[in-house]
Amino acid sequence: MTKDHISVNRGVWNADARNWIASGERLWASDPRWGIWGLPESELGLFPDSLDGLDAVELGCGTGYVSSWMEQRGARVTALDLSSEQLSTARRLAKRYSAQITFLEANAEATGLPDAAFDFAISEYGAAIWCQPEIWLREAWRLLRPGGRLVFLGNHPLSIICTPLNGAPCELLLHRPYRGLGRADWTDVEIDPSGVTFNLTIADWFALFRKIGFAVVDYKELYAPENVTGVQDFVPGEWAKDYPNEQVWWLTKTV
C-alpha cells in the first residue's frame, strides 16, 4: 500500500525539527547561501534583481531563513510549512529579528491561499522535493500573477539514481532506473530513514512545465566547491565535484 506522503513527511519533520534549529539560527543571521554546500546568492542569483514591494511566498519554509532574506529585501512575505515544529522555530526567529512574515501551517500542494496573490514564489528543499511535482507546481502556478516567477532548488535526479537502496551516500553506480523517475520512499531504508521525496527526469520536468503553463527562464546544475571535503547530507564532496547533486529551475508563469 502506498503511504500518504503528506502525513509521513509531516511526522518526519516534526520529529526532526530540533536538529535544524542551529542551522536555522545561523542562516537567519547570514547572507543568502543556497543548498547543502552554501553557494552564495552572488553566484547563483535565485532572487530577482529587486524584491522591493513584491508579494512573495515560500513553499515549504522550514525554519524560515529564505523568507527572512526576502523580507530584508523589501518583499511582503508569506511562508508556509506542514511542520508545526519547524514553524515554531521560524516564528521564534522572526520575533527575534522583528521580521514581518506571515507564517502558515499548510500543505504546499493545497495552500488555501487566494488565486494570483503573489509575484514571486520560491522553494529550497521544501515543496521542491517533498511534494508531488504535478500537484505543487499547479498550486504554485495558481498562486502567481501573470508573469509571476517561480524558483526552486532541490536534488538533481542523478544524485537520486546514484544513491544505494539502503540510504548510504551516493556513489559511482546506478541504483535506480532513470526512466520513469518519480517517487522515492526513504521511510524504511537501513541508513537514516526519513520521508517520501519526488524527482523527475530532466525531460519530464520540461514536459510538466509546458503542460502547466510555465516557461523555463534558466536552469543550473550545482556542484560542490573545490575546497569541500567529507560527506554532507549523504553526498560525498568528491562525488559532487564531478557530478551535480542539486539543480535550480527559474520559471515564469506564461498563461
Number of C-alpha atoms within 10 A of each C-alpha: 3 5 11 9 18 18 13 14 20 20 18 17 21 15 13 15 19 12 10 14 18 11 12 20 17 11 20 20 14 11 14 20 17 19 18 15 17 12 16 14 13 11 9 13 12 21 20 10 7 11 19 14 13 17 21 26 29 28 29 29 28 29 30 28 23 22 32 25 21 23 22 14 15 15 23 20 26 21 26 26 27 25 26 19 20 26 24 17 21 27 17 14 21 21 12 9 12 10 16 16 21 14 21 18 16 18 19 28 20 12 18 11 15 10 13 14 15 24 21 25 24 26 22 22 21 21 29 26 22 24 24 20 21 14 15 20 22 18 19 27 27 18 22 24 19 15 15 22 26 28 23 22 25 23 23 22 20 19 21 23 19 20 20 17 19 13 17 15 18 23 18 10 10 15 14 16 10 16 10 11 17 15 17 17 16 17 17 13 15 11 15 12 14 18 21 22 21 21 24 20 16 13 9 15 15 14 12 16 20 13 11 18 16 24 18 18 12 11 14 14 14 22 20 25 14 11 8 14 11 10 14 14 8 16 19 18 21 18 19 23 16 11 17 18 26 22 17 22 18 20 22 22 21 16 11
